[in-house]
Amino acid sequence: GTDPAQLGQQLAGLPFLAALPVTRQHLANTYFDTPSQELHQARAALRIRRLETHGAAPVWIQTLKTAGDRQGALSQRGEWENTLTSDVLDTEALRATPPWAALDANGKLFDQLVPAFVTETTRTLREVQTADGSRIELALDVGQVRAGMPSATTSLADSTDGTAIPLCELELELLSGTPDALFALADQIAQHIPVLPATLSKAERGWRLRNGTTHAPRRARSPSLTPQMGVPAAAQAVLGEALGQLLDNLGGILNADGPELVHQARVGWRRWRSALWLFKPLLAAHPLPDAAALRP
């Protein structure tokens, strides 16, 4: 229930962030795909970003992202960027990126690309240096995701129908150091501001909006297990999948009144508790997560 308009003030009031310099940007991202969503199916995303920093001329950046490892709300993705002179896709730069050859093996994909959806946000940036020397970029994004392209007379902020959904995200990016520093900073922030780990990227939110599945519940999935896995890795995979089911449905409940979302959140919670009980005797040397704060 935090008002996005007040989040910036709340962050600025936190003692460990108060003295840090702030950069504000306006970002307008157009995501591209084929009509049959071939990039989406390959878990890739292609966008052009129009970046405006206060007092500077706009910059256009073309970015190709490919899916990588994800554990809960922590994700690692491949990313290739090129600076452009306008909002037109650069085919040569795209073909020079390593994954594009696999995505467009027959060379016909580029000509089929069309705008799929747009995200527009105001971003507030801070760089945090933690006690262990890690550097983290903290970005507050407030704005909207809109399916399709805005017309010449309609901005994303004007949209009130079902083709747009609000965005309010606090993203932590590790610039240098250890992933543990991300979780420590997230925990610090969570002591003061109500936040919920989110597994969906802006691109995934855009696809859900375009495909009419924005408020679809997240059901149980089979975790990725192999016979060669050690017990700690297997426990992490099983617990992470169940926790992801709980978190995704809680995130859905924030924006929709769906009984199936509530039901699937409860299913995820029960699965997580059961898995915790199952692995507990096998992980005596490993500290297990405390469920007390989640019980309410």
C-alpha positions in Angstrom: 0.0 0.0 0.0 2.9 2.5 -0.4 2.0 5.4 -2.6 4.6 5.5 -5.5 4.6 9.3 -5.3 5.9 9.1 -1.7 8.5 6.3 -2.3 11.2 8.7 -3.4 10.8 10.8 -0.2 10.8 7.7 1.9 14.0 6.4 0.3 15.7 9.8 0.7 14.8 9.7 4.4 16.6 6.4 5.1 19.8 7.1 7.0 22.0 4.9 4.8 20.8 6.6 1.6 20.1 10.2 2.7 23.6 11.6 1.9 24.0 9.9 -1.5 23.9 11.9 -4.8 20.7 11.4 -6.9 20.4 11.2 -10.7 16.9 11.4 -12.3 16.2 10.1 -15.7 13.2 9.6 -18.0 13.1 6.3 -19.8 10.9 5.3 -22.7 11.5 1.7 -23.9 10.0 0.2 -27.0 10.2 -3.6 -27.1 10.2 -5.4 -30.5 9.3 -9.0 -31.6 7.8 -10.8 -34.5 4.0 -11.2 -34.7 4.4 -14.8 -33.6 6.6 -13.7 -30.6 9.7 -15.7 -31.6 12.0 -13.7 -29.3 9.7 -14.1 -26.4 9.5 -17.8 -26.9 13.3 -17.9 -27.0 13.4 -16.0 -23.7 15.1 -13.0 -25.4 14.1 -9.3 -25.4 15.0 -6.6 -27.9 14.3 -2.9 -27.1 15.2 0.6 -28.0 15.5 3.0 -25.0 15.1 6.7 -25.2 17.1 8.0 -22.3 16.8 11.6 -21.0 18.9 12.8 -18.1 18.1 16.2 -16.8 20.0 18.9 -18.7 21.3 16.5 -21.4 20.2 15.7 -25.0 18.2 12.4 -25.4 20.2 9.2 -26.1 18.9 6.1 -27.9 20.2 2.7 -26.8 19.5 -0.6 -28.5 19.7 -3.6 -26.1 19.4 -7.4 -26.7 18.9 -9.4 -23.5 18.9 -13.2 -23.2 17.6 -15.3 -20.3 20.1 -16.6 -17.8 20.1 -18.0 -14.3 17.3 -16.9 -11.9 17.1 -17.7 -8.2 14.0 -16.0 -6.6 14.2 -12.3 -7.3 18.0 -12.5 -8.2 18.6 -12.9 -11.9 21.6 -13.0 -14.2 21.1 -12.2 -17.9 23.2 -11.8 -21.0 23.0 -8.2 -22.3 24.4 -6.4 -25.4 24.0 -2.6 -25.9 24.6 -0.3 -28.8 24.2 3.5 -28.9 22.0 4.7 -31.8 21.3 8.1 -33.4 17.5 7.7 -33.6 14.7 5.3 -32.6 15.3 2.9 -35.6 16.7 -0.6 -35.0 20.3 -1.1 -36.2 20.5 -4.4 -38.0 24.3 -4.5 -38.3 24.8 -3.9 -34.6 22.2 -6.6 -33.8 23.8 -9.2 -36.1 27.2 -8.5 -34.4 25.9 -9.7 -31.0 26.7 -13.4 -30.3 23.2 -14.7 -29.6 21.5 -13.2 -32.7 23.0 -15.7 -35.1 21.2 -18.5 -33.1 18.0 -16.5 -32.9 18.0 -15.6 -36.6 19.7 -18.5 -38.2 18.0 -18.1 -41.6 18.4 -14.3 -41.6 14.7 -13.6 -41.9 13.8 -12.6 -38.3 14.9 -9.0 -38.4 12.5 -8.0 -41.2 9.5 -9.3 -39.2 10.2 -7.2 -36.1 7.5 -4.8 -35.0 6.8 -2.8 -31.8 5.1 -5.0 -29.2 4.8 -2.8 -26.1 6.2 0.2 -24.4 7.4 1.0 -20.9 7.8 4.6 -19.7 9.3 5.4 -16.3 10.9 8.1 -14.3 14.0 6.6 -12.7 15.8 7.8 -9.5 19.3 6.5 -9.3 21.7 6.1 -6.4 25.0 4.3 -6.0 25.5 2.6 -2.7 28.9 1.4 -1.4 28.4 -1.3 1.3 30.5 -2.1 4.3 32.2 -5.0 2.4 33.2 -2.7 -0.4 30.5 -3.8 -2.9 29.0 -1.2 -5.2 25.2 -1.4 -5.9 23.1 0.7 -8.2 19.7 1.4 -6.6 17.1 2.4 -9.1 13.5 3.5 -8.3 11.3 3.2 -11.4 7.8 4.6 -11.4 5.6 4.7 -14.5 3.6 2.4 -16.8 3.7 -0.5 -19.2 1.5 -0.1 -22.3 0.7 -2.6 -24.9 1.3 -1.4 -28.5 2.6 2.0 -29.4 1.3 5.3 -28.0 -0.3 7.5 -30.6 0.9 11.0 -31.3 -1.8 12.5 -29.1 -1.7 9.9 -26.2 1.1 9.5 -23.7 1.4 6.4 -21.5 0.5 8.6 -18.5 -2.9 9.3 -20.1 -4.0 5.7 -20.5 -6.7 4.5 -18.2 -8.0 1.4 -20.0 -6.9 -2.2 -19.8 -4.0 -1.7 -22.2 -1.8 -0.2 -19.5 -0.7 -1.2 -16.0 1.3 0.8 -13.4 4.9 0.1 -12.7 6.6 0.7 -9.3 9.9 -1.1 -8.9 13.0 -0.8 -6.8 15.8 -2.5 -8.6 19.2 -3.3 -7.1 22.1 -4.0 -9.6 25.4 -5.3 -8.4 28.2 -3.2 -10.1 31.0 -4.9 -8.2 31.3 -7.2 -5.2 29.2 -10.1 -3.9 25.5 -11.0 -4.4 25.2 -11.3 -0.6 25.5 -7.5 -0.6 22.3 -7.2 -2.7 20.3 -9.2 -0.2 21.8 -7.3 2.8 20.8 -3.9 1.2 17.3 -5.2 0.3 16.9 -6.4 3.9 17.9 -2.9 5.2 15.3 -1.2 2.9 12.6 -3.8 3.9 13.0 -2.8 7.5 11.6 0.6 6.7 9.5 0.3 3.5 7.0 -2.4 2.6 8.5 -4.2 -0.4 7.9 -7.6 -2.0 10.6 -9.5 -4.1 9.5 -9.5 -7.7 10.5 -12.2 -10.2 8.9 -10.5 -13.3 11.0 -8.3 -15.5 9.4 -5.2 -17.2 9.5 -7.2 -20.5 7.6 -10.1 -19.0 5.0 -7.7 -17.6 4.7 -6.2 -21.1 4.1 -9.6 -22.6 1.5 -10.5 -20.0 -0.3 -7.3 -20.7 -0.2 -7.8 -24.5 -1.3 -11.5 -24.1 -4.1 -10.8 -21.6 -2.4 -12.8 -18.8 -1.5 -9.9 -16.4 -3.4 -11.3 -13.5 -3.0 -15.0 -14.3 -2.1 -17.1 -11.2 1.3 -18.8 -11.0 0.9 -22.5 -10.5 3.5 -25.0 -9.3 6.3 -25.9 -11.7 8.7 -28.8 -11.8 12.0 -27.6 -10.3 15.1 -28.3 -12.4 16.7 -31.3 -10.7 19.4 -33.8 -11.9 20.7 -37.1 -10.4 24.1 -35.5 -10.0 22.9 -32.6 -7.8 24.0 -32.4 -4.2 21.4 -32.1 -1.5 22.0 -28.3 -0.9 21.6 -27.5 -4.6 18.4 -29.7 -4.8 17.0 -28.0 -1.7 17.7 -24.6 -3.2 16.0 -25.5 -6.4 12.9 -26.9 -4.7 12.6 -24.2 -2.1 13.2 -21.5 -4.7 10.5 -22.8 -7.0 7.9 -22.9 -4.1 8.9 -19.5 -2.9 8.6 -18.1 -6.4 5.1 -19.4 -6.6 4.2 -17.7 -3.3 5.8 -14.4 -4.3 4.4 -14.2 -7.8 0.8 -14.8 -6.6 1.3 -12.3 -3.7 2.4 -9.7 -6.3 -0.7 -10.5 -8.3 -2.9 -10.0 -5.3 -1.6 -6.5 -4.9 -3.2 -5.5 -8.3 -6.2 -7.9 -8.7 -9.0 -9.4 -6.6 -8.7 -13.0 -7.8 -9.5 -15.9 -5.5 -7.3 -18.2 -7.6 -4.3 -15.9 -6.9 -5.0 -16.3 -3.1 -5.4 -20.1 -3.5 -2.1 -20.5 -5.4 -0.3 -18.3 -3.0 -1.4 -20.6 -0.2 -0.4 -23.6 -2.3 3.1 -22.1 -2.7 3.4 -21.4 1.0 2.3 -25.0 1.9 4.8 -26.4 -0.6 7.6 -24.3 0.8 6.9 -25.4 4.4 6.7 -29.0 3.4 10.0 -28.8 1.4 11.6 -27.1 4.4 10.5 -30.0 6.7 11.6 -32.5 4.1 15.2 -31.2 3.7 15.8 -30.2 7.4 17.3 -33.5 8.6 19.6 -33.6 5.5 21.0 -30.0 5.9 22.2 -30.0 9.5 25.3 -28.1 8.5 23.4 -25.4 6.5 21.3 -22.7 8.2 17.7 -22.9 6.9 15.5 -19.9 6.3 13.3 -18.8 9.2 9.6 -19.0 8.3 8.3 -17.0 11.3 8.0 -13.7 9.4 6.0 -15.2 6.6 3.4 -17.0 8.8 1.0 -14.0 9.0 
